[in-house]
Amino acid sequence: MWRIPFVSRLNLSEYVALVVSFVLVGLEALIRVLTLALPTSIIALCYRASKRLFNYSTSAAAKKSVSRQSSRSSAIRDASDFVDLCALSGYLAEEHVVQTKDGYLLGLHRLGWKRGEEGEKVNSSKGGIKKPVVYLHHGLLMNSEVWVCLTDEERCLPFHLVEKGYDVWFGNNRGNKYSKKSIHHPPTATAFWDFSMDEFAFHDIPDSIDYILSTTYQPSLSYIGFSQGTAQAFATLSIHPKLNDKVNVFIALAPAMSPAGLRNGVVDSLMKASPEVLFLLFGRRSILSSTTMWQSIMYPPIFVRAIDTSLAFLFGWYGKNISMAQKLAAYPHLYSFTSTKSVVHWFQIIRNASFQLYDDDVQPPLRLGSVSKYTKVARFPTRNIKTPVVLVYGGSDSLVDIKVMLKQLPAHTVATEIPHFEHLDLLWARDVDTLVFPHVIDALDSFSDSGHTEEHFARYRAARHASLGPGARRPHNPTESSSKSLGSSYADVASVTPDGDEEDLVVDGPRKNTEGAMPSLASRRRIRGRPGSEGIEYDSTSSSEIAHVTTARATEDEN
């Protein structure tokens, strides 16, 4: 039978949302063209007008707070690039370029020296200091700057790692600020932007890792990803078996794999629409490239308010755990270029509830019958990952469905929840150093090489149990000592409160012997701790449920 797109999938309100989206995108494009044609003096006038608007519409206390916080924030906000951001804190950063096998030139950054260590040879072929290597990768519509734009050095994970003696590297996806070049196509060509997460997984991540290991003369490294940076690692480790031998441990901050969906009806409608509609809205090159234009004409506090409003509107994130000073500093570094196709890829994943490769089989507007019965887009085989996987996620992050995620990951995956954290809090929250860093350091210290042995897993679990606090509870299991492979036999899920105490730690014994071994957990507890955390609640039974889900799955697989 004849089938017309959307008719069976969208209701009247969703049609209205799509039409409004077209109008808004068209209006935004028109404003952008006009702005690009304006002289600098007119742009400066717009900036001053937005500043007056802020002063007129904001209370005296709020204006005083912004003024008090502006010194350090302004320096970070105005820093032109990654090297300048690091220099503000006294760190020397190196810039590198790696060519992928398909011809893209990616920018890499390196922090290899503690302050005062400049001039020393680090991981060189001619002697010098040998350091373990850590590789950090950013999220969607970002670049490496998001890791180093914090207002307090002690809350900056890369600086913390450098001072602990790590050789820290940063990746950048093709198309962003530091990787906008190819030997085949200029960035003005549509062909340059014809990439999705498939290319990140097949080329960008493995080629970057190979370059780093070759440059540092090290056999392996540890990987820390944020948001889409975790999805790219899930994908690349699943399709490159040998790459698992080069990665000691994969630490996923705010992990992304198969989000349940977004909060806003407009975006939800776009997800249900065909990719053709999204390409029509945003074109086939870079997406949301006008963001830099809006940043140039808006007074910083107004720009922050616009970003906060957008995040709340789209994702239900309110940014209460990130200070105003941090937002003023970091939001100007939040956006970087990527392809529309890579965003369409995420829409496909969400719509199909499957962490899959990009679906190139775009259906025509009119077609006979349905071919879905005869076609199936391959999923990334994430259960094949051999590298230890450590998840740290926010309990208030609308993009993380931990139960679904754990079903798709190997049995040795360990997950820790920070109940009151949202997505960006894993990067910039006030207490990120006390609530997140310990889990990162435990994993890095425990998995010191790519052996992935029972000893590594045992060492990590002991360190993690200690970090979570004395409240950790472990069900007795007499068969535990007979487990031959701790890494493949256990699954952890924990929730951590703002004061660092562990609310609910569930540690399964060997999967075949855990039925009925779960401790009873209070159905709901109030978080106690630092000022600002009062009134936050979370359902502590969720950890138990997750543990039961993973246990049941593993037991079924083993039988």
C-alpha positions, 0 to 999 in steps of 0.5 A: 500500500502507498505510504506517506511519511509522518501521517502515521507517526505524527499528530497535529501538535507535532505537525505544528511543532515541525512548522514552527521549527522551520520558521525559527530556523529560517528566521535564525538563518536570515538574522545570521546573514544580516549579522555577517553583513554588518560592520563591527561597529554595529555588532558592538552596538548590539552587544552594548544594547544587550548589556543594557538590557541585562542591567535593566532586567536584573536585580542589583544583587545578581549584577553584583554577583556577576561583577564579583565573579568576572575577573577569572571567568573573563580571562577564561572566556576570552582565551582564544584556544586550548593553549591559551586556556592552559597557559592561564594556569601555568601549563605548557600545552603541545599541539599535534596533527594526525591524519586519519586513514580517510584523509582528515587532519585532526588536532590533538593536544597534550599536557605532558609536564607539571608546572616547573617540569618544562624542558624535561623529556617525557615518554621520549625515545631518548630517555627522560621521564616515563609516564602513563598516558591518558586520552580524553575525548569531548562530547557532541558539538564540543572540542578539547577546550571543555576539559580545561575551561574551569575557574578553579584549577583543583576542579580541572581533571586534566590538571589534576592528572598532570600533577599526579604524573600522567601524560595527558592527551586530548582528541578532537573530532573531524569538523570541529574547531581544531580538525576542520581540514581534509586532504580531499575536500575543503570545509566549504564542500558538502562532501567534507561534512559527509560523516557520522559517528561511524567515521568517528569510530572507524577512523578518528578514535583508533587513528588518534590512539595509534598516533599517541602511542607511537609518539609516546612509545607506550604500549597502551593508554587509558581512555576518559570520554564525556558524553558522545566521547563515551559513545565513540569509545563504545563503538570503536572498541566494539568494532576493533577487537585489537584496540582493546589491547591498547586501552587499559581502562575506559572511563565513561563520564555522563555515558551516552549510548541509547538515550530514551529521548528528549524532554521537549515535544519539538525535538521529539517530533524531529526525532520521529521525522525522517532524516530528510526533514532534518537535512532540510532544516539544517542543511548537509554541512555543519549544524548550528554554526550560527552559535558563534554569531549569537555569542559575539553580539550577546552580553555574556550573562545574557548568553549564559541565560540563553544557553540555560534556557535552551538546556532546560527546554530541550533536556530538562537540565537546570544547571544548579550544580554549576556556579554562575562564574563557571558558566560565564567562563565555560559556555563560550567554549561549549560549542564547536562545529560538527556535521548535521549527519552526525546529529541525524545519526543520534536521532536514528539511534533514539528513534530506533532505541538501538545503538546502531551504525548510520542508516544510509537507506533513507526512504523516498517520500512515497513508497510501496509497502514496507521494507523494514522486514527485510532490512536491518541496520547493524548494531555496534556489538558493544557486548564484545568489549574486553577493556574494563568499563567504568561508568560515572553518571548523574542521576538527574541526567535525562540522556542516561538510561542506565538499565538499558545501557548495562544490558548492552555492555559486557558483564564486567562493567561497573557503574556509579551514580551521582544522584543529583548530577545532570549531564554537564555537571560531570565536567563543571559542577562545584564539587566535581573534584570530590564526587567524580575524581576519586572514581576516575583515579581509582580506575586509573591506578588499578588498571595500570596496563592492558592486561585486564587480569583478575588482579586488576579487577580485584584491586579496582574493586577494593579501591572503589569500595574504600572510596565509597565510604564505610557505609558500603554493604556487601552481601556475603557469598561463600562461593566468592573465593572460587571465582576464577574471573573476577572481571567477568563475574561481577557487576557493581552499581552504586549511588554516591551522596554529595558528602562522599558517603555511599548510599547503596553499594550493591556488589554481586557475587558470581553471577550464577549464585546471586539469586536472592542475595540482594540486601534490602534497601530503603525505598527512598532517602534524603541526601545529606551533605553540603549546603545546596543539597538539601531537599534533593531526593533519589530512589535508592531502589534503582541500584538494586533493580539495575543489579538484578537486571544485569545479574539476570542477564548474565546468568541467562547468557551463561546457561 
